[in-house]
Amino acid sequence: MKQTITIGKFTFRIDVGLIVMLIVMGLTSFFALYNAFNLISDGSGYGYMMRQIMWYIIGFVAMFFLCSFQNQAIFRIMNKAYRFLMGCLIYLLISRILISISGGSFHLPFATSINGAVSWFSLPFASFQPSEFIKIVLIVLISKIISSHQEQHPDPTWKDDWTLLIKIAKILIPPLVLIFLQPDTGVVIIILVNTLILLMCSGIRKQYLYILGGAIVFVVFLFIYLYFFQRDFLEIFISNYRLSRIDAWLDPESNIQGSSNQLYTALLSLGSAGLTGYGLQADIIAIPEAHTDFIFAAIGQCFGLLGTTFVLVICLLFDFVLFKIAYNTTNRTDRFIVIGVIAMMVYQQIQNLGMIVGLVPITGITLPMISYGGSSILSYFISFAIIMNLSPVSKKVIVLKKGGPKKIKKRSQRISKRV
């Protein structure tokens, strides 16, 4: 249900269903972090939970602030945001090169190596991860490119479709290369999946999709062959760290104290917890990264099948709310944006839950809106602000002024009269 609230000169478009689900996701995240206190090795669980609460508050404030603007005003700054974030990614890459050359003794200010990757700006008050924000910017820019292409070419030729692919590649490939070199394979995969879903919905010729699909299948089979029969050659292009994650996925018991530790402990936690788990803040089995990548395993250890089922249900309900908004959206660009955000969120959910139960390799992708992470939370709230604005128009407008709120006649009637 959508409501439009006017306070003075500002108008806020509020989707009640989306707000409710965001509050539920936030409360679940806070409780999950509180539950993981004993599993966080450095004993800073309370600090993580308070910072998560702070990021949710900042996210809600940012979302309501952006909801006071029309989306066109937000879209106009996306090109500038793209250039700014590209500058940040280049800065991080330079810092990574300096770290490699100096053996870790020198880096650019605020750009240090964390867990072997240079992906964050470590600021005095918080950490900032540019790749999390550029995901949203790319969804908007690619959606606008596809929408404009469809308007200009209602009956596109092969050449027109090829032109569309080139336009998308020009803005897509540079950030992908920079993010891959950090290295952050998880974000690269998320962006590629988002782009593929948008292309599938763009009306581009199926032959292009067949060619792309064939290329993906070829690369997968080539990787499988090199992995099993030409591993030394494969290590020239892919680091041993990434390949060790494949090893751990195929054989979780191969190196329990090393590369297989995260997957092994996650499977052990879920498999031994039973229906109701070990109880609040249980630490029967140590789980690395229990507040980020493996927060679902921490929930499963403490609350068993019932706890994990609850998380799955609220994730599905949240996705349903977004699907409903996409279905009811008539504007072409707006619909592509919602589809892109849905693709991003659903893929992250599938990847995170899948890697914890051993269905897919571990890639360091968090569970959206539940795992700890300021940049991820804030970037999603920005996308939700855009979705809030494009959610179908409200039936009533509430004007807040002296004398209390006042409901005026249906907006649909006022729009029809103007038309």
Buried (B, 14 or more C-beta within 10 A) or exposed (E): EBBBBBEEEEBBBBBEBBBBBBEBBBEBBBBBBBBBBBBBEEEEBEEBBEBBBEBBEBBBEBBBEBBBBEBEEBBEEBBEBBEBBBEBBBBBBBBBBBBEEEEEEEBBEBBBBEEEBBBBBEEEEBBBBBBBBBBBBBBBBBBBBBBBBBEEBEEBEEEBBBBBBEBBEEBBEBBBEBBEBBBBBBBBBBBBBBBBBBBBBBBBBEEBBEEBEEEEEEEEEEBEEBBEEEEEEBEEEBEEEBBBBBBBBEEBEBBBEEBBBBBBBBBBBBEBBEEEBBEEBBBBBEBBBBBBBBBBBBBBBBBBBEBBEEBEEBBEBBBEBBBBBBEBBEEBBBBBBBBBBBBBBBBBBBBBBBBBBBEBBBBBBBBBBBBBBBBBBBBBBBBBBBBBBBBBBBBBBBBBEEEEEEEEEBBEEEEEEEE
